[in-house]
Amino acid sequence: FGGKKSLAFEPLTLVPFQRKMIDLSLLSDDEIKWVNAYHERVRETVERRLREEEQRSSGSPTVDNSDVIAWLREATAPLTRPSAAGMTERREMETVAAA
């Protein structure tokens, strides 16, 4: 914005993006960094609250969020572009499968 101050939006909810719906070939490196930073914020905030919930429920019934935390970590793992070698191998497999 040419050095001018601007307004920005903050997320109202913290929910991971569905990874299988993200086409990395359509994203720039900066966009991938943004998604990864957002996912890191989601992971840190939500995991902290899940752990606090476990601690508050020290009585009965006990809350165990370990499965949810495992899912959260997988859902918010950093996005990475496939290596060039992996892309070539994948195209070769697709070619063989189509034949």
C-alpha positions in Angstrom: 0.0 0.0 0.0 2.9 2.3 -0.6 3.8 2.7 3.1 0.2 3.7 4.0 -1.4 2.1 7.0 -4.3 -0.3 6.2 -6.8 -2.4 8.1 -6.6 -6.1 8.3 -9.0 -8.9 9.2 -8.6 -11.3 12.1 -10.1 -14.8 12.0 -13.3 -15.2 14.0 -12.8 -19.0 14.2 -9.8 -21.2 14.3 -10.4 -24.2 12.2 -7.8 -26.0 10.0 -8.3 -25.9 6.2 -9.1 -29.3 4.7 -5.6 -30.3 3.4 -6.9 -32.6 0.6 -8.8 -29.6 -0.9 -5.6 -27.5 -1.2 -3.9 -27.6 -4.6 -0.4 -26.5 -3.9 0.3 -25.9 -7.6 -2.1 -23.0 -7.4 -0.4 -21.3 -4.4 2.6 -19.1 -4.3 5.3 -19.7 -1.7 4.0 -16.7 0.3 0.5 -18.1 0.3 1.8 -21.5 1.6 3.7 -19.6 4.3 0.4 -17.8 5.2 -1.5 -21.1 5.5 1.2 -22.7 7.5 1.3 -19.7 9.9 -2.5 -19.9 10.2 -2.4 -23.6 10.9 0.3 -23.0 13.5 -1.9 -20.5 15.3 -4.9 -22.9 15.1 -2.7 -25.7 16.5 -1.2 -23.7 19.4 -4.5 -22.1 20.4 -6.8 -25.1 20.2 -4.3 -27.5 21.7 -3.7 -25.2 24.6 -7.5 -25.0 25.3 -7.9 -28.8 25.0 -5.1 -29.3 27.5 -6.7 -26.8 29.9 -10.0 -28.7 29.5 -8.3 -31.9 30.5 -6.8 -30.2 33.6 -10.1 -28.7 34.7 -11.8 -32.0 34.5 -9.5 -33.7 37.0 -12.6 -35.1 38.6 -15.1 -37.6 37.2 -15.6 -38.1 34.3 -12.1 -37.6 33.1 -11.7 -35.8 29.7 -9.0 -37.3 27.4 -8.4 -35.2 24.4 -5.4 -37.2 23.2 -7.2 -38.4 20.0 -8.4 -34.9 19.2 -4.9 -33.4 19.7 -3.4 -36.1 17.5 -5.9 -35.3 14.8 -5.3 -31.5 15.2 -1.6 -32.0 14.8 -2.1 -34.0 11.6 -4.6 -31.5 10.2 -2.3 -28.5 10.9 1.0 -30.0 9.8 2.9 -27.7 7.6 2.2 -27.8 3.9 5.2 -28.6 1.7 5.5 -28.8 -2.1 6.3 -32.3 -3.4 9.9 -32.7 -4.6 10.6 -32.6 -8.3 11.6 -36.2 -8.2 8.4 -37.2 -6.4 6.4 -35.3 -9.1 8.1 -37.1 -11.9 7.5 -40.5 -10.3 3.9 -39.6 -9.7 3.4 -38.6 -13.4 5.1 -41.8 -14.5 2.7 -43.9 -12.3 -0.3 -42.0 -13.6 0.9 -42.6 -17.2 1.3 -46.3 -16.6 -2.2 -46.5 -14.9 -3.8 -44.7 -17.8 -2.3 -47.1 -20.4 
